């Protein structure tokens, strides 16, 4: 029951994130025009940056879909794969935020352009924050390992 619930939640998060990432990719030119209007100047590399961030988010959503499928069939390996994907997402998000924030001085807030690129590129991760997916999946992963008996190494 724990594994099926976690699998369904992972598949839902992956599919909703995939739809949001696909929408962000489709809205790329409109986002660039909105950024031009917001800042009043051209950012020639902003479109490529938004596409890069959104495609990376799309890859993580596809990984969630794959992990949801693996979790449905192979319990232990699915739990390990979900832990790896969530850790990789966390480090990607943390690295991206630190990179954006380190380009500015400590006492100066980031410009509207940086905030816009950050918000548009990380929109698929916002779904996970709103639904508290990492927290819920962390609790279910803990219970899943307790159900399996927390083996020190594979018994195969």
Secondary structure, DSSP 8 states (H G I E B T S, - for coil): -HHHHHHHHHHHHHHHHHHHHHHHHHTHHHHHHHHHHHHSS--TTHHHHHHHHHHHHHHHHHHHHHHHHHHHH-HHHHHHHHHHHHHHHHHHHHHHHHHHHHTS-TTS---HHHHHHHHHHTHHHHHHHHHTHHHHHHHHHHHHHHHHT--SS---
